[in-house]
Amino acid sequence: MLMERKENHNQAGCQNEYGALERVLVCPPAFMKIEEAINETQKHFLKDNIDREKAMEQHRLFIQLLHEHGADVVQLPPLAVYPEQVFTRDIGFTIGDTVFISTMGTDMRSGEDDILKEWLQESKLKFEKIKSPSIEGGDVIADGKKIWAGISSRTTEKAVDELRNKLPDYDIIAVPFDSQYLHLDCLFNIISPEEALIYRPAFSDEMIETFEAHYELIDVTDDEQFTMGPNVLGIGQDKIISLPVNQDINKKLRRAGYDVIECDISEIIKSGGSFRCCTLPVNRS
């Protein structure tokens, strides 16, 4: 198995959000801080801000957990000019054998995508840049030939249209949601071919009906949306990494037959992102 992975390291491959996680990009929160509050979670924690030492230790244990479950974890270099760099999901997303590089939706994060491009070039992986302003990976959720694309303050209709042109064989579904929330994956996340997590108040009745036509929806409460309940990470074989604080959603997942692995990154979620936000899968099987 390890030999197969090494042979395939010159090719990306990712079809969904729940296949076995084989290779993933992360970035340590070495310079993490809330400089300007860009979401409701950051506003809440702006005064206390981030304990970087604690965040780094939590991130280290998270990476160790990924290693223990068979993932090859690649760490991008943290730079002081990018305080949000821990959230690698936003700088790109993998669909099929291509890694798409985002155009970031805020000046504060512009340039992080260049670090991803350098790594992709060095690794000789296939990639394409979405040039339209703007799109971020937190708004792109893949499930086979269906792609759910959040329309947000960070992802525009124009960028989603560009993605459609690049992926003519895919059904790319635009998902508008309440503008007070930053990314789609803080509100909706696919955990299997049949099931998805959802925070219903963020969506119109029409959008919820569309989701219901494709998935059995597992509801997240107001309190657990605030603590990033939907932003879990599927790593394959019905295993899901989730926060210990989100006991309601963890119980629902266990009742539904999932193996919930609890990991504490409570310091990192103060900036408004959790496990999905902190990982950019390059290969799943």
One Martini backbone bead per residue (centre of mass of N, CA, C, O) as a GRO file, in nm:
protein
  285
    1MET     BB    1   0.059   0.062  -0.022
    2LEU     BB    2   0.299   0.257   0.008
    3MET     BB    3   0.403   0.217  -0.280
    4GLU     BB    4   0.155   0.327  -0.425
    5ARG     BB    5   0.171   0.614  -0.312
    6LYS     BB    6   0.447   0.691  -0.427
    7GLU     BB    7   0.370   0.645  -0.729
    8ASN     BB    8   0.116   0.869  -0.693
    9HIS     BB    9   0.263   1.154  -0.617
   10ASN     BB   10   0.220   1.281  -0.925
   11GLN     BB   11  -0.094   1.255  -0.831
   12ALA     BB   12  -0.396   1.356  -0.800
   13GLY     BB   13  -0.696   1.251  -0.584
   14CYS     BB   14  -1.041   1.373  -0.566
   15GLN     BB   15  -1.407   1.307  -0.509
   16ASN     BB   16  -1.442   1.377  -0.192
   17GLU     BB   17  -1.514   1.399   0.181
   18TYR     BB   18  -1.480   1.053   0.271
   19GLY     BB   19  -1.238   0.937   0.187
   20ALA     BB   20  -0.939   0.817   0.214
   21LEU     BB   21  -0.678   0.974   0.366
   22GLU     BB   22  -0.350   1.029   0.213
   23ARG     BB   23  -0.318   1.345   0.128
   24VAL     BB   24  -0.215   1.652   0.311
   25LEU     BB   25  -0.254   1.998   0.373
   26VAL     BB   26  -0.073   2.205   0.600
   27CYS     BB   27  -0.047   2.466   0.873
   28PRO     BB   28   0.102   2.611   1.110
   29PRO     BB   29   0.008   2.845   1.386
   30ALA     BB   30   0.267   3.045   1.433
   31PHE     BB   31   0.095   3.340   1.339
   32MET     BB   32  -0.163   3.340   1.492
   33LYS     BB   33  -0.426   3.593   1.450
   34ILE     BB   34  -0.648   3.860   1.530
   35GLU     BB   35  -0.666   4.147   1.337
   36GLU     BB   36  -0.951   4.110   1.187
   37ALA     BB   37  -1.284   4.078   1.210
   38ILE     BB   38  -1.446   3.825   0.977
   39ASN     BB   39  -1.626   3.698   1.209
   40GLU     BB   40  -1.817   3.601   1.474
   41THR     BB   41  -1.598   3.446   1.624
   42GLN     BB   42  -1.378   3.666   1.624
   43LYS     BB   43  -1.539   3.879   1.775
   44HIS     BB   44  -1.557   3.714   2.042
   45PHE     BB   45  -1.212   3.672   2.052
   46LEU     BB   46  -1.054   3.943   2.017
   47LYS     BB   47  -0.956   4.013   2.305
   48ASP     BB   48  -0.802   3.737   2.367
   49ASN     BB   49  -0.732   3.570   2.140
   50ILE     BB   50  -0.431   3.386   2.069
   51ASP     BB   51  -0.275   3.090   2.179
   52ARG     BB   52  -0.011   2.977   2.015
   53GLU     BB   53   0.104   2.747   2.181
   54LYS     BB   54  -0.162   2.593   2.199
   55ALA     BB   55  -0.220   2.575   1.896
   56MET     BB   56   0.035   2.416   1.820
   57GLU     BB   57  -0.023   2.166   1.996
   58GLN     BB   58  -0.296   2.093   1.873
   59HIS     BB   59  -0.189   2.063   1.584
   60ARG     BB   60   0.013   1.838   1.640
   61LEU     BB   61  -0.202   1.628   1.736
   62PHE     BB   62  -0.359   1.627   1.474
   63ILE     BB   63  -0.131   1.526   1.290
   64GLN     BB   64  -0.083   1.266   1.446
   65LEU     BB   65  -0.366   1.151   1.387
   66LEU     BB   66  -0.336   1.139   1.081
   67HIS     BB   67  -0.096   0.947   1.080
   68GLU     BB   68  -0.236   0.711   1.238
   69HIS     BB   69  -0.455   0.706   0.973
   70GLY     BB   70  -0.246   0.720   0.699
   71ALA     BB   71  -0.142   1.005   0.651
   72ASP     BB   72   0.011   1.234   0.440
   73VAL     BB   73   0.174   1.512   0.586
   74VAL     BB   74   0.189   1.841   0.460
   75GLN     BB   75   0.395   2.124   0.536
   76LEU     BB   76   0.359   2.441   0.516
   77PRO     BB   77   0.504   2.747   0.532
   78PRO     BB   78   0.514   2.974   0.776
   79LEU     BB   79   0.408   3.324   0.777
   80ALA     BB   80   0.381   3.632   0.930
   81VAL     BB   81   0.183   3.764   0.700
   82TYR     BB   82  -0.013   3.491   0.772
   83PRO     BB   83  -0.250   3.442   1.020
   84GLU     BB   84  -0.451   3.226   0.833
   85GLN     BB   85  -0.274   2.967   0.728
   86VAL     BB   86  -0.409   2.718   0.870
   87PHE     BB   87  -0.635   2.753   0.632
   88THR     BB   88  -0.583   2.556   0.362
   89ARG     BB   89  -0.859   2.513   0.216
   90ASP     BB   90  -0.882   2.808   0.078
   91ILE     BB   91  -0.634   2.791  -0.146
   92GLY     BB   92  -0.785   2.514  -0.229
   93PHE     BB   93  -0.888   2.234  -0.456
   94THR     BB   94  -0.981   1.892  -0.517
   95ILE     BB   95  -1.059   1.764  -0.854
   96GLY     BB   96  -0.964   1.487  -0.909
   97ASP     BB   97  -0.645   1.557  -1.076
   98THR     BB   98  -0.702   1.859  -0.965
   99VAL     BB   99  -0.562   2.159  -0.851
  100PHE     BB  100  -0.720   2.437  -0.728
  101ILE     BB  101  -0.653   2.776  -0.734
  102SER     BB  102  -0.712   3.039  -0.558
  103THR     BB  103  -0.885   3.346  -0.519
  104MET     BB  104  -0.872   3.563  -0.286
  105GLY     BB  105  -1.119   3.754  -0.079
  106THR     BB  106  -0.857   3.886   0.068
  107ASP     BB  107  -0.576   4.065   0.132
  108MET     BB  108  -0.473   3.907   0.387
  109ARG     BB  109  -0.454   3.625   0.188
  110SER     BB  110  -0.285   3.724  -0.023
  111GLY     BB  111  -0.034   3.469  -0.127
  112GLU     BB  112  -0.099   3.184  -0.024
  113ASP     BB  113  -0.142   3.064  -0.314
  114ASP     BB  114   0.162   3.075  -0.396
  115ILE     BB  115   0.259   2.850  -0.207
  116LEU     BB  116   0.096   2.630  -0.341
  117LYS     BB  117   0.213   2.656  -0.626
  118GLU     BB  118   0.503   2.583  -0.553
  119TRP     BB  119   0.441   2.297  -0.451
  120LEU     BB  120   0.312   2.190  -0.713
  121GLN     BB  121   0.557   2.232  -0.893
  122GLU     BB  122   0.755   2.056  -0.729
  123SER     BB  123   0.543   1.798  -0.745
  124LYS     BB  124   0.411   1.775  -1.034
  125LEU     BB  125   0.118   1.888  -1.033
  126LYS     BB  126  -0.195   1.932  -1.127
  127PHE     BB  127  -0.305   2.269  -1.222
  128GLU     BB  128  -0.541   2.545  -1.151
  129LYS     BB  129  -0.646   2.875  -1.199
  130ILE     BB  130  -0.863   3.094  -1.045
  131LYS     BB  131  -0.911   3.425  -1.165
  132SER     BB  132  -1.160   3.498  -1.048
  133PRO     BB  133  -1.316   3.718  -0.843
  134SER     BB  134  -1.376   3.487  -0.602
  135ILE     BB  135  -1.223   3.187  -0.437
  136GLU     BB  136  -1.288   2.934  -0.180
  137GLY     BB  137  -1.260   2.614  -0.041
  138GLY     BB  138  -1.491   2.649   0.181
  139ASP     BB  139  -1.709   2.664  -0.083
  140VAL     BB  140  -1.606   2.362  -0.168
  141ILE     BB  141  -1.810   2.064  -0.233
  142ALA     BB  142  -1.751   1.723  -0.289
  143ASP     BB  143  -1.956   1.464  -0.492
  144GLY     BB  144  -1.824   1.366  -0.734
  145LYS     BB  145  -2.020   1.517  -0.987
  146LYS     BB  146  -2.078   1.697  -0.740
  147ILE     BB  147  -2.085   2.057  -0.682
  148TRP     BB  148  -2.070   2.268  -0.403
  149ALA     BB  149  -2.119   2.634  -0.425
  150GLY     BB  150  -2.059   2.897  -0.246
  151ILE     BB  151  -2.220   3.211  -0.194
  152SER     BB  152  -2.009   3.477  -0.090
  153SER     BB  153  -1.773   3.699   0.028
  154ARG     BB  154  -1.548   3.485  -0.125
  155THR     BB  155  -1.769   3.380  -0.346
  156THR     BB  156  -1.847   3.397  -0.682
  157GLU     BB  157  -2.028   3.355  -0.964
  158LYS     BB  158  -1.792   3.396  -1.161
  159ALA     BB  159  -1.606   3.174  -1.041
  160VAL     BB  160  -1.807   2.942  -1.077
  161ASP     BB  161  -1.822   2.967  -1.385
  162GLU     BB  162  -1.526   2.899  -1.432
  163LEU     BB  163  -1.544   2.618  -1.311
  164ARG     BB  164  -1.750   2.510  -1.512
  165ASN     BB  165  -1.565   2.543  -1.764
  166LYS     BB  166  -1.343   2.340  -1.642
  167LEU     BB  167  -1.613   2.139  -1.558
  168PRO     BB  168  -1.833   2.009  -1.779
  169ASP     BB  169  -1.892   1.713  -1.624
  170TYR     BB  170  -2.015   1.885  -1.396
  171ASP     BB  171  -2.231   1.950  -1.118
  172ILE     BB  172  -2.274   2.290  -1.039
  173ILE     BB  173  -2.394   2.414  -0.726
  174ALA     BB  174  -2.537   2.686  -0.614
  175VAL     BB  175  -2.492   2.835  -0.266
  176PRO     BB  176  -2.674   3.029  -0.095
  177PHE     BB  177  -2.611   3.241   0.201
  178ASP     BB  178  -2.572   3.380   0.485
  179SER     BB  179  -2.352   3.659   0.514
  180GLN     BB  180  -2.248   3.613   0.818
  181TYR     BB  181  -2.107   3.378   0.684
  182LEU     BB  182  -1.817   3.264   0.542
  183HIS     BB  183  -1.862   2.942   0.488
  184LEU     BB  184  -2.009   2.653   0.388
  185ASP     BB  185  -1.841   2.451   0.592
  186CYS     BB  186  -1.998   2.592   0.849
  187LEU     BB  187  -2.304   2.458   0.741
  188PHE     BB  188  -2.194   2.232   0.530
  189ASN     BB  189  -2.150   1.862   0.516
  190ILE     BB  190  -2.017   1.581   0.368
  191ILE     BB  191  -2.008   1.223   0.499
  192SER     BB  192  -2.165   1.083   0.257
  193PRO     BB  193  -2.364   0.971   0.002
  194GLU     BB  194  -2.630   1.018   0.216
  195GLU     BB  195  -2.488   1.239   0.415
  196ALA     BB  196  -2.544   1.553   0.606
  197LEU     BB  197  -2.457   1.851   0.737
  198ILE     BB  198  -2.669   2.110   0.906
  199TYR     BB  199  -2.753   2.468   0.904
  200ARG     BB  200  -3.057   2.589   0.835
  201PRO     BB  201  -3.073   2.912   0.894
  202ALA     BB  202  -2.870   2.979   0.634
  203PHE     BB  203  -3.118   2.881   0.455
  204SER     BB  204  -3.334   2.829   0.228
  205ASP     BB  205  -3.598   2.634   0.156
  206GLU     BB  206  -3.504   2.563  -0.130
  207MET     BB  207  -3.219   2.464  -0.053
  208ILE     BB  208  -3.307   2.241   0.140
  209GLU     BB  209  -3.459   2.077  -0.073
  210THR     BB  210  -3.211   2.016  -0.240
  211PHE     BB  211  -3.058   1.862  -0.026
  212GLU     BB  212  -3.290   1.648   0.032
  213ALA     BB  213  -3.261   1.516  -0.260
  214HIS     BB  214  -2.957   1.391  -0.169
  215TYR     BB  215  -2.994   1.397   0.159
  216GLU     BB  216  -2.949   1.318   0.482
  217LEU     BB  217  -3.011   1.533   0.748
  218ILE     BB  218  -2.795   1.672   1.000
  219ASP     BB  219  -2.841   1.860   1.275
  220VAL     BB  220  -2.733   2.183   1.385
  221THR     BB  221  -2.687   2.385   1.630
  222ASP     BB  222  -2.628   2.697   1.728
  223ASP     BB  223  -2.391   2.638   1.924
  224GLU     BB  224  -2.241   2.432   1.717
  225GLN     BB  225  -2.191   2.634   1.497
  226PHE     BB  226  -2.005   2.822   1.659
  227THR     BB  227  -1.822   2.541   1.709
  228MET     BB  228  -1.798   2.399   1.421
  229GLY     BB  229  -1.978   2.137   1.371
  230PRO     BB  230  -1.969   2.093   1.044
  231ASN     BB  231  -1.628   2.100   1.054
  232VAL     BB  232  -1.550   1.823   0.973
  233LEU     BB  233  -1.341   1.512   0.921
  234GLY     BB  234  -1.310   1.291   0.677
  235ILE     BB  235  -1.099   0.965   0.659
  236GLY     BB  236  -1.259   0.710   0.641
  237GLN     BB  237  -1.449   0.447   0.731
  238ASP     BB  238  -1.649   0.636   0.901
  239LYS     BB  239  -1.444   0.856   0.987
  240ILE     BB  240  -1.459   1.130   1.235
  241ILE     BB  241  -1.346   1.450   1.301
  242SER     BB  242  -1.406   1.605   1.626
  243LEU     BB  243  -1.522   1.798   1.869
  244PRO     BB  244  -1.578   1.764   2.207
  245VAL     BB  245  -1.790   2.004   2.246
  246ASN     BB  246  -1.978   1.849   2.019
  247GLN     BB  247  -2.198   1.636   2.152
  248ASP     BB  248  -2.451   1.631   1.978
  249ILE     BB  249  -2.323   1.558   1.702
  250ASN     BB  250  -2.166   1.309   1.803
  251LYS     BB  251  -2.415   1.142   1.879
  252LYS     BB  252  -2.548   1.142   1.600
  253LEU     BB  253  -2.313   1.003   1.453
  254ARG     BB  254  -2.304   0.744   1.620
  255ARG     BB  255  -2.599   0.659   1.564
  256ALA     BB  256  -2.525   0.651   1.241
  257GLY     BB  257  -2.224   0.482   1.252
  258TYR     BB  258  -1.992   0.654   1.343
  259ASP     BB  259  -1.645   0.722   1.394
  260VAL     BB  260  -1.566   0.927   1.657
  261ILE     BB  261  -1.294   1.158   1.667
  262GLU     BB  262  -1.158   1.328   1.926
  263CYS     BB  263  -1.037   1.676   1.895
  264ASP     BB  264  -0.848   1.949   2.027
  265ILE     BB  265  -0.903   2.292   1.862
  266SER     BB  266  -1.008   2.548   2.034
  267GLU     BB  267  -0.801   2.771   1.955
  268ILE     BB  268  -0.848   2.773   1.643
  269ILE     BB  269  -1.166   2.830   1.637
  270LYS     BB  270  -1.147   3.136   1.713
  271SER     BB  271  -1.105   3.200   1.386
  272GLY     BB  272  -1.340   3.015   1.226
  273GLY     BB  273  -1.209   2.711   1.229
  274SER     BB  274  -1.156   2.370   1.148
  275PHE     BB  275  -1.072   2.072   1.018
  276ARG     BB  276  -1.140   2.140   0.726
  277CYS     BB  277  -0.991   2.415   0.714
  278CYS     BB  278  -0.697   2.264   0.800
  279THR     BB  279  -0.747   2.105   0.514
  280LEU     BB  280  -0.582   1.980   0.200
  281PRO     BB  281  -0.675   1.758  -0.007
  282VAL     BB  282  -0.508   1.546  -0.258
  283ASN     BB  283  -0.569   1.244  -0.141
  284ARG     BB  284  -0.817   0.997  -0.218
  285SER     BB  285  -0.992   0.656  -0.191
   0.00000   0.00000   0.00000
